[in-house]
Amino acid sequence: MAPLTPVHFFSHGSTMMLGEESKSADYWKKCGDEALTHGIEHVVMMGAHWASRGDEIHVATNPKPAKSPVAYVHPSKYVSYELVPDLPMAERVLSLLQTAGFNASANPTFDWIHDTYLILIRMFPARCPPTTIVSMNARYDPHYHVKVGGALRGLRREGNVLFVGTGGAVHNLYRNRWAPMLRYRDTFAMETPPEAWAMEFRQEVQDALTKSGGGPALRRAVTMLMKMPMYREAHGTDDHFMAAQFVAGLCGDWEDEGQKVELGAEDWELTNMCNSQFTLGHWGKEVAVGA
């Protein structure tokens, strides 16, 4: 049986993660290099800034997507980066979702937002790989998004498809300390340690992803996080945690039990925003970088 490609759950953080160097940025680049080395030809992403209404879910099919502007980042960091939508893969993703019973449709007008292209620029600075973006559903049902991941999981077996969920481990804009960013353009400055609720939920996320044992237990652990006492402190809105549910579906089959999960990097921004970077699974065959 062909090995499954790894899946990433990345916390994209603030827009300034595109412009500033960090441990997370280094890890994103490392993951991108490994993906290219192992022959990745397609990237499929779910972000945190695009949600469809009603019971719908959309797949981006704009052949020439624009980029939404990025605050506090110099245009030279992203304007010239050419986005490469993967229209054939978008059709495949759409078909898989429809076959699984989702009210899925193509969206030919969607322009890409920094939650996805920030990650692509950091992972693949030389060139954007063919990429498909899948929307969230605005009802923010965790089990719905787990099922979305499950419907697409078979693509991992093809060996050349990389899935990335981009959201946040702790991402509550209402509870961030914005003064260092507004005054000094510094999101990493911390006049005080993170508050207890942020530290506690960050640990719950790590434990759910790394200690649940994978497979169906991972699905249960990740969906259960939204019922934790500190969840609403850590996420003032649900949008930045749907990608985690998507990833849990991609890695939540019985075959995924015992999979390796790595917390590869982490940065704290704005005192209370925790940007944890996880990789679930591993490459089935080691290939020397540059080979």
N, C-alpha and C positions, 0 to 999 in steps of 0.2 A: 504494500500500500504506500502510495506517495506521501512523503512528509508534508506537514502543514506549514505554511509560512507563518512567521511571528506576526503579532498584532501589537500596535502601540496605542496606549492611552496617554496622551500628552496634555499637560496644562499649559495653555499658550500665554497666560498671564496678561499683563497690560500691553498696550501697543508698543511701549518702549522696549519690550523684549526683542523687537525687530532691530532696534537701533543700538542697543547696548550689549556688550559681551557678558556672558554668564556661563555657569556650569551647565545650565539647561541647553543653551545654544550649542555648546561643545558636544553635548550628548546627541542632540538632534542631528548634527553634522555626522557624528559617528554612525548613527543609525542609517542615515542616508547613504553613506559610503558602503556600509555592509549590504544594504539592499541592492545597490548597483552591482556590487561584486558578485552577488548571488543571482543576478540576472533578472531583477525586477523590471517589468515593462509597463505595468499599470499600477496606479495608486487609486484607492477608493477611500473617500473621507466622509465623515459626519462631523460637523462643527457645532458651534453653540450660538450662532447668530442668524440662522435661517430656519424658520419653522413654518409649516403649512397648516392652514386652518381646517376646521371640521374634522373629518376622519381621513384627510388626504395626507399623502407623503409625495414629495416631488423629487425628481432626479434632474440635475442641471444638464441642459443640452444646448446652451448658448454657444455657437461656434466661435464667437469673438467676445468673450466676456471682458468687461472693464473691471478695474479694481476700485473698491471704495477707498476714499482717502484715509490715511493713518495719522492720527493726532500725535503730536510731539515727536515725530520721526521725520528726518530730512527726506525729501522726495527721492534723492539719489539712492536711497536704500531699497527702493521697491518699484519706482515708476518704470524703469527700463526692463524689468524682469518680465519676460514673455510667458503668459499663461498658456497651457496646452490642454484644452479640454479633450477628453477621450470619448468621442461620440459613439463609436462601436461598443465600448464597454458600458457606456450609459444605457444603451439599448438592452444589453444583456442583464444589467442590474434591474432595469425596469421590468423586464420579462420575469425575472426570478421573483420580484416582489409581487407582481400581479398573480403569478402562479400560486404564491403562498397565501393569496387572499387579500392582499392589501389594496386599498384604493389609491394606486400609484399612477402618476402621470408625469410626462416630460414637461420641463419648464424651459422654453427656448429663450427667455429674456433675463434670467437671473445673472447678475454681476457678482463676482466673487468678493468676499469680505476677508478682513485681515485674520480672522480665526483660522482660516485654512491657508491662505497664501503666505502668511507669516511663517508657518511651519514649513511649507514647501521651499521658500527661499532659504531658510536655515538648513534644511536637510539636503537640498539639491541646488546649491548656489550657481553651478555652472549652467544648468538647464532644467526647466520644469519637465518632469516626466508626464506622459499622458495621464490625466487625472479626472476622476469622476467624483462629483459632490452629491451627496444624498442629504435631503433636508431632515430636520426633526419634524415631529407632529406637535402642534401647539397645545395639545391637552397634557403633554408631558407625563404620560403614563409610563412608568419604568418598564412594566412587563411588555408593553407594545414595542418599546425600543429594543428590548432583549430579543423579541421575536424578529425584528428587522435584521438584527445581526445574525440570528439563526438561519434566516432565509438566504443569506448571502455567504454563509460559512463555507459552502462547497467550493467557492472560488479560491479559498486558501490552498486547496489541494493541487491547483494547477501549477504552483511553483513560481509564477511570475506576477502574482497579484499581491500587493501590500495594502493592508487596511490600517487606517489611522483614525482614531477618535480624538478630537481636540476640544477640550473643555477646561475643567479646573478641578483640582482636589479640594481646595478651599477658595471660594470665589464669591465674595459678598461685597459688592461695590459700596453698599451703604455703611459697612463697618471698616473700610480701609482708612488709613491716615494719608490724606492727599497733600498735605502741606509741603513735604520735601519735593514732590513731583512738580507742584505748581510754582514753588519758589526757586528751586535749584535744578529742575529737570533730572531728579535723582529718585528712582523708585526703590532702590535697594537700601537707602538710608533708614535706620531704625533708631529712634530716640528711646524706645522701650522695647522689651521683648514682645512677641506675639501674645495676644490674650489667650487665656486658658481654653476657651471654647474652640479657638482655631487650632491650638495644639492638640486638643483631644480629638477633634474630628479628623484632622490630618492623620493621626495614628489609627483611627478606625478604618480609614480608606486603605492605608498600607496593610493593615491586618486582613481586611476583606480580600484584597487582591493577592497577597503573598502567603497567607496562612489558611485559606479556605480549602485548599487541596485541588482547586480547579474543577472543571466539569460542572454538573448541575449544582454542586455546592457553591461554586463561584457565582452562578446566577442568583442563588438565594442570598448570598452574603452581600452582593452589590445592590440588589433591589432593596434589601433590608436597611441599607444605610439611609435611605430616605425616610425611615421611620425612627431613626436615632434621635435622642433628645437634642443633640447639638446640630442636627442637620440644618434647621432653618437659620441658625446663627451663621453657619458656614456657607449657606447658599440662600441669599435673599430672594432669588428666583431660581426656577428649576432648570433653566436652559443650559447652564454650564455643566450639568451632571448627566445629561442624556447620552453624551458620547460614552460615558462609563458604562451605561446600560447596553449600548450598542456593542461595545467591546466584550461585555460579559456574554452576550448572545453569540458572538463570533467564536468565543473560547469556552462555551458552556455545555458542550456535548460530553457524553460519557467518555469518548475517545480522548478528551482533553484532561482527564483526571491525572493529577501528578505532574502537570506541565511546569516547567521552570517559569518563574515570574521574577523580574528584576526591577528594583527601584534604582534606575540608572543615574538620576541626578535630581537635584531639588534646589529651588531658590525661593526665598521669601521676598515679596514686594509689598510696598505700602503698608508695612508692619504686619497686616493680618491676611494677606493673600499668599497662599502656599501653592507654588508651582512644582508639583511632583511629576516625574516623568517615568512611566512604566512601560516595560516590554513583556508581553505574555507569549510564551513559547520561545523557540529558538530555531536557528537555521539547521536543517537536517544534515548538511554536509559543510564542513569548514573549507573555505576557499581563501587562499592568501590574497590580501588586498593588493591590487595592482597586477594580479595574475591575468 
